[in-house]
Amino acid sequence: MVSRFIYADHINVPEIIEKGGKTYRILHDHLGSPRFVIDTQTGQIVQELHYDAWGNVVFDSNPGFQPFGFAGGLYDTHTKLIRFGARDYDPAAGRWTAKDPIQFEGGDTNLFGYVFANAVNEVDLTGLAIWVCVRPARDLPGNHAYFWDDRKKQACGMSASSGGDPDVNEKGPGKDHCTKIPDTDGKEDDIMKCCRENANRALWFPWAPFKRVHDCFGLIEYCLGKAGCPVLFPAGRTGPIPGRN
């Protein structure tokens, strides 16, 4: 049976299911785990789900009615694994079934670890996220900051003073000094789009009062703030960069 899923404020779990000529509402918790599926016409609960702290299903009143499970991942009723983009999560073991594709740059020494063993409060929709990286500026004194999207291995940042595009030369985590930004999982496209739309690709005038985004650090502050994410830098506009200076 073909189903149609309608998303609203949450990227990992839909709010509405259209199935078999009927419309259903998904009520989920803070992680995006479906708790109740309700028939919008009758108000009847057609599915109720309970999970333990690691995401194991301990009660399901209607198995297979819809595909979403713990933290909004795609739940396989046969293997009991949960699909999150790049990897599968095994709630019975409380860990991923494969290593982090970006290795130790994910910030966890356990390459199979799930949200630093805090599955009750945190969610990792893909295992990947946005980083902010800093390196010495090439044509000006001070440092240059840029975004790194580790899903696509792509960079985005303010143009150099000459008007050139430095993004193709950025090396990302493991090469430059980078910080993984919390709460960016699932917001990568919006953040990178903001960067591309606001990055100056012409001549650059630092601290120009008429520009909303006046330099590479200001661009990052603006786009992270717009996405509702914390603004963190591994180093400042000037001064030493840890591990490099």
C-alpha positions, 0 to 999 in steps of 0.5 A: 500500500502506498503511503504519503508522508508530510513533514513540518517542523521536524526533519526526521519524522513526518507529522502526517501520514496519508494511507489507504484513503485516510489521514493519520497524525504522528505524535512523537517525543523530543527525539522524534520517536513516534509514540502514537499514530492517530486517525484524524477523522475518528481520534482513534489510536491506531498505533502506540509505541514504547521504547527503552532508553536505548531505543529498543521497542518494548511495546508496539500495538500495530507492528509495521503500520508505519516505518518510523521508529526510535529517533525517527529512523527507519525501523526494520521489524525483521533485523530490529535495526534502525536506518539513519542515512549513512549507518544503521543503529542497533538499539540492542547493542546501543551502537552503530553497526559500522564505523563512523565514516569520518573516523575520529573526526566525529569527536568520539574515540569509539567509532561505533558509539552512538551520541556519546552513550546519551541516547535518552537526550541526544539524536544523531540523524545521519552520523554526520554534521557541520564543522567550523574550521580555521586556518591561517589566512593566505593573503591577509594577516590573521585567520580564515574560518569556513564551514565544512559539510562532512556528508559531501566533503564540501567547504563554504566560506567568505571569499578572499580579498582578491575575489577568488573562491578559496573553497576548493582549497579547504581541507576540512577536519584532520587537516585544518583545526576544526570544531564539530557544531552541535545540533547541526545534524539535519540542518546541513543543507540550510546552513550551506545554502545560507553560506553560499547566498551570503558569501562575498564573491567579489572584492572583500572589504573587512568590517564594512559597516554597510554589509550584514556579513562583513568577514568570514567569521561574521558569515559563520556567526550569521548562518549558525545563528539563523539555523538556531545552532551554537556559534563555536570557533576552534580559534579566533580571527587573530592569534594562534591556532592550536596545533599549528602555531 
